[in-house]
Structure formats: C-alpha cells, structure tokens
C-alpha cells in the first residue's frame, strides 16, 4: 500500500513539474508574442513617408525590379517575398509591408526570451520580454513600412542558435547538436542578409562561435557545417537575383549603389566631415531614440527610465563575472557597434543593438535586487515598484510616439498635399530631394517625365542649372528645405509653409519648410 501511495505521489509530482516546465518554457513566451502582436496591430501605421518605403511599395505594386529601385539594391528579397504574400491577401502595398514588420518583430520575442533565459535566468527573460514589447523604437519601427523591425527576428534567432551551439559544445556527448545549431544559425543569418545587408556585422559572432567549437570538434567539420548553413541561407535569395537580373547587371547595380551610399551621399565615416558630431549623433540615436532615455527635447518623464537604465548598467558591470556569455555578447556588440561607427549610423541600424542591451539592463536590475535589495526589509516590494515604474514610463512614452505616427500626417506627406491642393502642375515646378519619390507614390500625375513638374536635385546650384534651360520659366518655382546651399539664396526664398512633427516619431525630416523661389 505504501509503495502504491509513493508511486502515485511521485507520479503526481512528475506531472506537476512537467506542467510547470511547460508553463515556463512555452506559455510565457507565447503569451509575450501575442501581447506584442496585439499592441502593434492596435497602432497600425497609415503612411508611407520616405524614399525607402516607396521603393518597397513599388516592388509589390509595380513589380519586383532592383534595376529600377523597386526596391533599391540589394532588393531585400526575403522581406519583399513575405510582404508579397500579404499583398495578395490585403491588396495594399503599405499594409502588407507594415504587417510583415509587425508579425516578425513580434515573433522575435520568443527567441529573445529563450536567449536571455539561457544566458541568465527566468526572471531576466521575463523582464527582457516586457521591456522589448514596450521599447519606443522597436515598437515605432514595427509600425512603419520598412524592413528593420522585420529583420530583428533573423538577427535574434541566429544569435540564439549560435549560443545553443556553444551550450551543447560544453557537453561532450552533444557535439553533433553543436554543429547542427551552428548550421541553423548560419541559415538564419544568410536569410537575414536577404532582409538587410547590414547584418554582415553578425559574421564575427558566427566566426567566434565556430572558433570555440573548433577547440573540441574537428575544425574541418565546423567550417563545413557553418559555411553550408550560411551558404544555404544566402543562396535561397541571391540565386534568384542573379538568375533574374543576370550577374553582370547585378554587379553594375551594386557598384552604383555602393558609390552613392558610401561615398557620395551616404552616411559612412568616409562622407563625414565632423567626427565629433557623428559620435554625438550615434549616442543620441542609441540613448534617446532607441532606449527611450532623456534628452533636452524629450518629456521630463524620461528622466525616470534614464536613472533606472544607468543604475542597471552600473550593477551589471559591478556584479557580472567575466564568463562565456559575456564574451559571446561582446562578440556581437563590438563588431556591430564598429559597423555603426564606420558604415551606417542611422537610427534604424542602431536599433539592432536594443534587444541585447535590454538583456543587459534586465540582468543588471536583477543583480541590484540580488546583491542589494533582497536582504533588506521590503526589498522585493521596492524592486517590483522600480520595475513597474520603468515599464510604465517606457510604455507611456511608446504609446505617445506610436499614436503620433498613426494619427498625424508626416511633414513629407503634408508638403505634397499642400502643393497639390494649392498649385496646378502646368505652371509649377517643385525642386526637392526625397520628396520626388514620394510624389511618384502620392501624386504620380505630377511626375510625368515629359513635363517634369517635380525635379530631383540636392543643391541650389542644380536648381539654377535646370532653370537656365527654360525659355519660358514656370510661374511658381517651389523649393524644399532639404536642398543644400539654401543660405546663399535666402534673400530670394519666401517661406510658404512649415510642417513639423515630433522628432521621436519621425526620425528623418520631422521638420520641413516649403519656399517660393523668386528667380529673375
């Protein structure tokens, strides 16, 4: 009788442990994914407001053609393929692009949760998931028709597989699992390169993982498995581009894009004139835009999360030991930060660091609790209060930003509506930069090549050169504030209208002015 009772008791305990394990392993991250998806759908974006977004939209509605910037090089085939599926269902290019970002940035919660749980603890994983959902920049980019939020899934998942490879590596009986995880990480990274070429900066963490594995596993096997996975991921989209557009045309387009993006008009360090200003921009993009901390033009409420973030990072540095997980994270953070410094420092590129910094912040807060608050009276209540205030302040600010993004018209779109509502294209010419592509989307009738009512130019000297070709000058000559060299002609520029929106809701061109050019 006693043996039967013991057996039943043991069986019950086993079932309870299994249910608890299932809850921790699946229910919490799935619930987090669901909450993330639901919140994003509530604030679904309504505008295409920049050059890249129009290129993506035309890639769906006018046909996929990277030679005509539909979309621009290198074509973002993975992002466009997934968006094409939704485009066939929704019938709207903008909705299809945004939904792809919403869906995959929400799915990214699951691998992020699993990565932080394996690297640190269950509590760190829970806090990481919540902070990811509430992060202002991650949320905002998910509501835009761009590939950046979409790509977070491939970045986080590939890094998770690389970490799993190292985990299995420490168990001598699981070398085959290490190689398989390395290969899967390579596949996800290869696919990610079909979302954004920026993810080339993840190659060092793959190389670091492979190096660690080669200490116990045959180096040839490690190289074969790793390169096979990476090659498979890249071949799944690069093969199509080469066959469809031919290697020669693809190569020519690559050269012209690289020349423009990194040498002439890009934001690499080669085109930077003021290095101090560049580093200040990177710091501002990372802290104010991406982490939601305080800046001189942000709400006073942001001082609260700023203090908490600083405290969390201080405690992380104080109490975190120099372990494999920290070396692993640095193998990603340092190369990617160098990519930002040297190649691309835009907010959307900096945002990739956010999920991993959130892991460090969450771990730092848990260190503060374990080493300072846990032994104190009401320590757990104080810790929970700090976490609640942190999450609530981030969530409140994020809701403000995504509400503006959804409900207020972007300055670039307002400019187009102002011109089309107040002027006739037959006697008007508008000189602009990125607005030219937006006109093609919102007012294509103004972009008739024969009449050229909207003219793409970057400097005022280009305006004068074009006007010099006309015998009969346009009655209305309009100038965008984006053009360089405006100060040289400020006595001939009359302000017509000014359009502004919150800087943290529209990172690029949140302020635009339209001028009338009095040219004689």
C-alpha positions as CSV (number, residue, x, y, z in Angstrom):
1,X,0.0,0.0,0.0
2,X,2.8,2.3,0.9
3,X,4.6,1.6,-2.4
4,X,1.4,2.4,-4.3
5,X,1.0,5.7,-2.4
6,X,4.6,6.6,-3.1
7,X,4.3,5.8,-6.7
8,X,1.2,7.9,-7.1
9,X,2.8,10.7,-5.2
10,X,5.9,10.6,-7.4
11,X,3.7,10.4,-10.5
12,X,1.8,13.5,-9.3
13,X,5.0,15.4,-8.6
14,X,6.3,14.5,-12.0
15,X,3.2,15.7,-13.7
16,X,3.2,19.0,-11.7
17,X,6.9,19.6,-12.6
18,X,6.1,18.8,-16.3
19,X,3.2,21.3,-16.3
20,X,5.4,23.9,-14.5
21,X,8.2,23.3,-17.1
22,X,5.7,23.7,-19.9
23,X,4.4,26.9,-18.5
24,X,7.9,28.3,-18.2
25,X,9.1,27.1,-21.5
26,X,6.2,27.8,-23.7
27,X,3.2,29.6,-22.2
28,X,5.1,32.8,-21.1
29,X,7.0,33.5,-24.3
30,X,3.9,32.6,-26.5
31,X,1.8,35.0,-24.3
32,X,4.5,37.7,-24.8
33,X,4.5,37.2,-28.5
34,X,0.7,37.5,-28.5
35,X,0.7,40.7,-26.4
36,X,3.4,42.2,-28.7
37,X,1.4,41.4,-31.8
38,X,-1.8,42.7,-30.4
39,X,-0.3,46.0,-29.3
40,X,1.3,46.6,-32.7
41,X,-1.9,45.9,-34.5
42,X,-3.7,48.5,-32.4
43,X,-1.5,51.2,-33.7
44,X,-1.1,50.0,-37.3
45,X,0.7,52.8,-39.3
46,X,-1.1,54.7,-42.1
47,X,1.6,56.5,-44.0
48,X,4.5,55.9,-46.4
49,X,6.8,58.8,-45.6
50,X,10.2,58.2,-47.0
51,X,12.2,57.1,-50.1
52,X,12.9,53.5,-49.0
53,X,9.3,52.9,-48.1
54,X,8.1,53.9,-51.6
55,X,10.7,51.6,-53.2
56,X,9.4,48.7,-51.1
57,X,5.8,49.6,-52.1
58,X,6.6,49.8,-55.8
59,X,8.4,46.5,-55.5
60,X,5.0,45.0,-54.6
61,X,2.6,47.1,-56.7
62,X,4.6,47.7,-59.9
63,X,6.7,44.6,-60.0
64,X,10.0,43.4,-58.4
65,X,12.8,45.1,-60.2
66,X,16.0,46.2,-58.4
67,X,17.4,47.8,-61.6
68,X,14.7,50.4,-61.3
69,X,14.7,50.7,-57.5
70,X,11.7,48.5,-57.0
71,X,13.1,48.2,-54.3
72,X,16.6,49.6,-54.2
73,X,19.7,47.4,-54.2
74,X,20.2,44.8,-53.0
75,X,16.5,44.1,-53.3
76,X,15.6,42.9,-49.8
77,X,14.1,39.7,-51.3
78,X,13.2,37.9,-48.1
79,X,11.3,40.9,-46.8
80,X,9.6,41.5,-50.1
81,X,8.7,37.9,-50.6
82,X,6.9,37.7,-47.2
83,X,5.2,41.1,-47.9
84,X,4.2,39.9,-51.3
85,X,2.1,37.1,-49.6
86,X,0.2,39.6,-47.5
87,X,-0.1,42.0,-50.6
88,X,-2.0,39.2,-52.4
89,X,-4.3,38.9,-49.3
90,X,-4.7,42.6,-48.4
91,X,-4.4,44.3,-51.8
92,X,-2.5,47.2,-50.1
93,X,1.3,47.5,-50.5
94,X,1.6,49.7,-47.4
95,X,-0.4,47.3,-45.2
96,X,1.4,44.3,-46.5
97,X,4.8,45.9,-45.7
98,X,3.8,47.0,-42.2
99,X,2.1,43.7,-41.3
100,X,5.3,41.8,-42.2
101,X,7.3,44.0,-39.7
102,X,4.6,43.7,-37.1
103,X,4.4,39.9,-37.4
104,X,8.1,39.1,-37.4
105,X,9.1,41.7,-34.8
106,X,6.5,40.1,-32.5
107,X,7.7,36.6,-33.3
108,X,11.2,37.8,-32.3
109,X,10.1,38.0,-28.7
110,X,10.2,34.2,-28.5
111,X,13.9,33.7,-29.4
112,X,14.9,36.8,-27.4
113,X,13.1,35.3,-24.3
114,X,14.8,32.0,-24.8
115,X,18.2,33.6,-25.3
116,X,18.0,35.7,-22.2
117,X,16.6,32.7,-20.2
118,X,19.5,30.5,-21.2
119,X,22.2,33.2,-20.7
120,X,20.9,34.5,-17.4
121,X,17.6,33.3,-15.7
122,X,13.9,33.0,-16.0
123,X,13.4,36.4,-14.3
124,X,15.7,38.1,-16.6
125,X,13.9,36.6,-19.6
126,X,10.5,37.8,-18.3
127,X,11.7,41.3,-17.8
128,X,13.5,41.3,-21.2
129,X,10.3,40.3,-23.0
130,X,8.3,43.1,-21.3
131,X,10.9,45.8,-22.0
132,X,11.2,44.7,-25.6
133,X,7.5,45.0,-26.1
134,X,7.5,48.5,-24.5
135,X,10.6,49.8,-26.2
136,X,9.7,53.0,-28.1
137,X,12.0,52.5,-31.2
138,X,11.3,48.8,-31.6
139,X,7.6,49.5,-31.4
140,X,7.7,52.5,-33.7
141,X,9.7,50.7,-36.5
142,X,7.2,47.9,-36.4
143,X,4.5,50.4,-37.5
144,X,6.5,51.6,-40.5
145,X,6.7,50.1,-44.0
146,X,10.4,49.3,-43.6
147,X,12.4,46.1,-43.2
148,X,14.2,46.9,-39.9
149,X,11.7,45.6,-37.4
150,X,11.1,42.6,-39.6
151,X,14.9,41.8,-39.6
152,X,15.1,41.6,-35.8
153,X,13.7,38.1,-35.9
154,X,16.5,36.8,-38.1
155,X,19.2,38.6,-36.0
156,X,17.9,37.4,-32.6
157,X,17.2,33.9,-33.8
158,X,20.5,33.4,-35.5
159,X,22.3,34.6,-32.4
160,X,20.2,32.2,-30.3
161,X,21.3,29.3,-32.4
162,X,24.9,30.3,-32.1
163,X,24.6,30.4,-28.3
164,X,22.9,27.0,-28.4
165,X,25.8,25.7,-30.3
166,X,28.2,26.8,-27.5
167,X,25.9,25.4,-24.9
168,X,25.9,21.9,-26.4
169,X,29.7,22.3,-27.0
170,X,30.3,22.1,-23.2
171,X,28.5,18.7,-23.1
172,X,30.9,16.2,-24.7
173,X,28.1,13.9,-25.9
174,X,26.4,16.6,-27.9
175,X,28.9,17.7,-30.5
176,X,26.6,16.9,-33.3
177,X,23.9,19.2,-31.8
178,X,26.5,22.0,-31.7
179,X,27.2,21.6,-35.4
180,X,23.5,21.5,-36.3
181,X,22.9,24.6,-34.2
182,X,25.8,26.4,-35.9
183,X,24.4,25.4,-39.3
184,X,20.9,26.7,-38.4
185,X,22.4,29.9,-37.1
186,X,24.1,30.2,-40.5
187,X,20.9,29.6,-42.4
188,X,19.1,32.3,-40.3
189,X,22.0,34.8,-40.8
190,X,22.0,34.0,-44.5
191,X,18.3,34.7,-44.7
192,X,18.8,37.8,-42.7
193,X,21.2,39.2,-45.2
194,X,18.3,39.0,-47.6
195,X,16.5,41.4,-45.3
196,X,19.3,43.8,-44.6
197,X,22.9,43.6,-45.8
198,X,23.8,45.5,-42.5
199,X,23.7,42.1,-40.8
200,X,27.1,41.3,-42.3
201,X,28.2,42.7,-39.0
202,X,27.0,39.4,-37.4
203,X,29.6,37.4,-39.2
204,X,32.2,37.9,-36.3
205,X,29.9,36.3,-33.8
206,X,29.4,33.3,-36.1
207,X,33.2,33.2,-36.5
208,X,33.7,33.4,-32.7
209,X,31.2,30.5,-32.2
210,X,33.0,28.4,-34.9
211,X,36.3,29.1,-33.3
212,X,35.1,28.0,-29.8
213,X,33.6,24.8,-31.3
214,X,36.9,24.0,-33.1
215,X,38.6,23.7,-29.8
216,X,36.9,20.3,-29.3
217,X,35.4,19.4,-32.6
218,X,37.3,18.8,-35.9
219,X,37.9,22.2,-37.5
220,X,37.0,20.9,-40.9
221,X,33.6,19.8,-39.7
222,X,32.9,23.1,-38.0
223,X,33.8,25.0,-41.2
224,X,31.7,22.7,-43.4
225,X,28.6,22.8,-41.2
226,X,28.9,26.6,-40.7
227,X,29.5,27.6,-44.3
228,X,26.9,25.1,-45.5
229,X,24.2,26.7,-43.4
230,X,25.3,30.3,-44.3
231,X,25.6,29.4,-48.0
232,X,22.2,27.8,-48.0
233,X,20.6,30.9,-46.4
234,X,22.2,33.3,-48.9
235,X,21.6,31.1,-51.9
236,X,17.9,30.9,-51.2
237,X,17.6,34.6,-52.3
238,X,20.9,35.5,-54.1
239,X,20.4,32.7,-56.6
240,X,17.1,34.2,-57.7
241,X,18.6,37.7,-58.1
242,X,21.5,36.5,-60.2
243,X,19.2,34.4,-62.5
244,X,16.5,37.0,-62.8
245,X,18.8,40.1,-63.3
246,X,22.0,38.4,-64.6
247,X,25.3,38.6,-62.7
248,X,26.6,41.5,-64.8
249,X,23.6,43.8,-64.3
250,X,23.5,42.8,-60.6
251,X,27.2,43.7,-60.3
252,X,26.8,47.1,-62.1
253,X,23.9,48.0,-59.8
254,X,26.0,47.0,-56.8
255,X,28.8,49.4,-57.9
256,X,26.5,52.3,-58.4
257,X,24.7,51.7,-55.2
258,X,27.9,51.4,-53.2
259,X,29.3,54.5,-54.7
260,X,26.2,56.6,-53.9
261,X,25.5,55.1,-50.5
262,X,29.0,55.0,-49.0
263,X,31.0,57.7,-50.9
264,X,28.8,60.4,-52.4
265,X,25.6,60.8,-50.4
266,X,25.8,58.1,-47.8
267,X,26.3,58.3,-44.0
268,X,29.5,56.4,-43.7
269,X,32.5,57.8,-41.9
270,X,34.1,58.5,-45.3
271,X,31.5,61.1,-46.1
272,X,31.6,62.6,-42.5
273,X,33.1,66.0,-42.1
274,X,32.7,66.4,-38.4
275,X,33.6,63.2,-36.4
276,X,32.6,64.7,-33.1
277,X,29.1,65.4,-34.4
278,X,28.9,61.9,-35.8
279,X,29.7,60.3,-32.5
280,X,27.2,62.6,-30.8
281,X,24.5,61.6,-33.3
282,X,25.3,57.9,-32.6
283,X,25.0,58.4,-28.8
284,X,21.7,60.4,-29.3
285,X,20.3,57.7,-31.6
286,X,21.2,54.9,-29.2
287,X,20.1,56.6,-25.9
288,X,17.2,58.9,-26.7
289,X,15.7,57.2,-29.8
290,X,16.4,53.6,-29.1
291,X,16.5,53.2,-25.3
292,X,14.0,56.0,-24.6
293,X,16.2,57.9,-22.2
294,X,16.1,61.7,-21.6
295,X,17.3,64.4,-23.9
296,X,16.8,68.1,-23.9
297,X,13.8,67.9,-26.3
298,X,12.1,64.9,-24.6
299,X,9.3,64.9,-22.0
300,X,10.5,65.2,-18.4
301,X,9.1,61.8,-17.7
302,X,12.0,60.3,-19.5
303,X,14.4,61.2,-16.6
304,X,12.9,58.2,-14.7
305,X,13.9,55.4,-17.1
306,X,17.2,57.2,-17.7
307,X,18.1,56.8,-14.0
308,X,17.0,53.2,-13.9
309,X,18.9,52.3,-17.1
310,X,22.1,53.9,-15.7
311,X,21.7,52.1,-12.3
312,X,21.0,48.8,-14.1
313,X,24.1,49.0,-16.3
314,X,26.3,50.0,-13.3
315,X,25.1,47.0,-11.3
316,X,25.7,44.8,-14.3
317,X,29.3,45.9,-14.6
318,X,29.8,45.6,-10.9
319,X,28.5,42.1,-10.3
320,X,28.6,40.3,-13.6
321,X,31.5,37.9,-13.9
322,X,33.7,37.5,-17.0
323,X,32.0,34.4,-18.4
324,X,31.4,32.7,-21.7
325,X,28.0,34.5,-22.1
326,X,29.6,37.9,-21.7
327,X,32.3,37.1,-24.2
328,X,29.7,35.8,-26.5
329,X,27.6,39.0,-26.3
330,X,30.7,41.2,-26.8
331,X,31.5,39.2,-30.0
332,X,28.3,40.7,-31.3
333,X,28.1,44.1,-29.7
334,X,31.6,45.3,-30.5
335,X,31.7,44.4,-34.3
336,X,28.2,45.7,-34.8
337,X,29.0,49.0,-33.0
338,X,32.0,49.4,-35.2
339,X,29.8,48.9,-38.2
340,X,27.6,51.7,-36.9
341,X,30.6,54.0,-36.3
342,X,32.3,53.3,-39.7
343,X,29.5,52.5,-42.1
344,X,25.9,53.3,-41.1
345,X,24.8,55.3,-38.1
346,X,21.1,55.8,-38.8
347,X,18.6,55.1,-36.1
348,X,17.2,52.1,-37.9
349,X,20.7,50.5,-37.9
350,X,21.4,51.4,-34.3
351,X,18.1,49.8,-33.2
352,X,19.5,46.3,-33.8
353,X,21.6,46.7,-30.6
354,X,18.4,47.4,-28.5
355,X,17.2,43.8,-27.7
356,X,20.7,42.8,-26.5
357,X,21.1,46.0,-24.4
358,X,17.7,45.2,-22.9
359,X,19.1,41.8,-21.8
360,X,22.0,43.6,-20.0
361,X,19.6,46.1,-18.4
362,X,17.3,43.3,-17.2
363,X,20.3,41.3,-15.8
364,X,21.6,44.5,-14.1
365,X,18.3,45.1,-12.4
366,X,18.3,41.5,-11.1
367,X,21.8,41.9,-9.9
368,X,20.7,45.0,-8.0
369,X,17.9,43.0,-6.4
370,X,20.1,40.0,-5.5
371,X,23.0,41.9,-4.1
372,X,21.4,44.9,-2.6
373,X,17.6,44.7,-2.1
374,X,16.9,41.1,-1.5
375,X,18.3,41.1,2.1
376,X,16.6,44.4,3.0
377,X,13.1,44.8,4.5
378,X,10.5,45.4,1.8
379,X,13.3,44.9,-0.7
380,X,11.2,42.8,-3.1
381,X,8.4,45.4,-2.9
382,X,10.9,48.2,-3.8
383,X,12.3,46.1,-6.7
384,X,8.8,45.5,-8.1
385,X,7.9,49.2,-7.7
386,X,11.1,50.1,-9.7
387,X,10.3,47.6,-12.4
388,X,6.7,48.8,-12.6
389,X,7.7,52.4,-12.9
390,X,10.3,51.6,-15.5
391,X,7.9,49.6,-17.7
392,X,5.1,52.1,-17.2
393,X,7.2,55.1,-18.2
394,X,8.5,53.3,-21.3
395,X,5.1,52.1,-22.2
396,X,3.5,55.6,-21.8
397,X,6.2,57.2,-23.9
398,X,5.9,54.5,-26.6
399,X,2.1,54.9,-26.8
400,X,2.6,58.6,-27.3
401,X,5.1,58.1,-30.1
402,X,3.2,55.4,-32.0
403,X,-0.1,57.4,-31.6
404,X,1.6,60.4,-33.3
405,X,2.9,58.1,-36.0
406,X,-0.5,56.7,-36.7
407,X,-2.7,59.8,-36.4
408,X,-0.6,62.7,-37.5
409,X,0.4,63.3,-41.1
410,X,4.2,63.2,-41.7
411,X,5.8,66.5,-42.9
412,X,6.9,64.9,-46.2
413,X,3.3,63.9,-46.9
414,X,1.9,67.3,-45.8
415,X,4.3,69.0,-48.2
416,X,2.9,67.0,-51.1
417,X,-0.7,67.7,-50.1
418,X,0.0,71.4,-49.7
419,X,1.5,71.7,-53.2
420,X,-1.2,69.6,-55.0
421,X,-4.0,71.4,-53.2
422,X,-2.7,75.0,-53.9
423,X,-0.9,74.8,-57.2
424,X,-1.5,73.5,-60.7
425,X,1.2,71.3,-62.1
426,X,1.1,73.0,-65.6
427,X,2.6,76.2,-64.2
428,X,4.5,74.9,-61.2
429,X,7.9,73.3,-60.7
430,X,9.0,71.8,-57.3
431,X,12.7,71.2,-56.6
432,X,13.3,68.6,-53.9
433,X,15.3,65.7,-52.7
434,X,13.5,62.6,-51.3
435,X,10.0,64.2,-51.9
436,X,10.4,63.3,-55.6
437,X,10.0,59.6,-54.9
438,X,7.0,60.3,-52.6
439,X,5.3,62.3,-55.3
440,X,5.6,59.2,-57.5
441,X,3.6,57.4,-54.9
442,X,1.0,60.0,-53.7
443,X,0.7,62.2,-56.8
444,X,2.1,60.3,-59.8
445,X,0.4,62.7,-62.2
446,X,3.0,65.3,-61.1
447,X,5.8,63.1,-62.2
448,X,5.2,63.0,-65.9
449,X,8.7,62.6,-67.4
450,X,7.8,64.9,-70.3
451,X,6.8,67.8,-68.1
452,X,9.0,67.2,-65.0
453,X,6.8,69.1,-62.6
454,X,8.8,67.6,-59.7
455,X,12.6,67.7,-60.2
456,X,15.1,65.7,-58.1
457,X,18.1,67.7,-57.1
458,X,20.3,68.0,-54.0
459,X,21.7,71.6,-54.2
460,X,20.5,75.0,-55.2
461,X,23.2,75.1,-57.9
462,X,21.3,72.2,-59.6
463,X,18.1,74.3,-59.5
464,X,19.8,77.2,-61.3
465,X,21.3,74.9,-63.9
466,X,17.8,73.4,-64.6
467,X,16.1,76.8,-64.8
468,X,18.7,78.0,-67.2
469,X,17.4,75.5,-69.7
470,X,13.9,77.1,-69.9
471,X,12.9,79.8,-72.3
472,X,9.5,80.1,-70.5
473,X,10.1,79.9,-66.8
474,X,7.5,78.2,-64.6
475,X,5.1,80.7,-62.9
476,X,5.7,79.0,-59.5
477,X,9.1,77.8,-58.5
478,X,9.0,75.9,-55.2
479,X,12.0,74.8,-53.2
480,X,12.2,72.2,-50.4
481,X,14.2,72.9,-47.2
482,X,16.1,69.7,-47.8
483,X,18.2,71.3,-50.5
484,X,21.8,72.3,-49.7
485,X,23.2,75.8,-50.3
486,X,19.9,77.5,-49.4
487,X,21.7,80.1,-47.3
488,X,23.3,81.5,-50.4
489,X,19.9,82.5,-51.8
490,X,18.0,83.2,-48.6
491,X,17.0,86.7,-49.9
492,X,15.2,85.1,-52.8
493,X,13.4,82.4,-50.8
494,X,10.0,83.3,-49.4
495,X,8.6,80.9,-46.8
496,X,5.2,79.4,-47.8
497,X,4.5,76.8,-45.2
498,X,6.2,74.9,-42.4
499,X,5.5,71.3,-41.3
500,X,6.6,69.8,-38.0
501,X,6.1,66.6,-36.1
502,X,7.6,65.0,-33.0
503,X,11.3,64.2,-33.6
504,X,11.0,60.8,-32.0
505,X,8.0,59.8,-34.1
506,X,9.7,60.9,-37.4
507,X,13.4,60.4,-37.1
508,X,14.2,61.7,-40.6
509,X,12.8,65.0,-41.8
510,X,10.5,65.7,-38.9
511,X,10.7,69.4,-39.8
512,X,10.2,70.7,-43.4
513,X,9.7,74.1,-44.9
514,X,8.4,74.9,-48.4
515,X,9.8,78.1,-50.1
516,X,8.9,80.0,-53.2
517,X,12.0,80.9,-55.2
518,X,11.9,84.5,-56.6
519,X,14.2,83.9,-59.6
520,X,14.9,86.6,-62.1
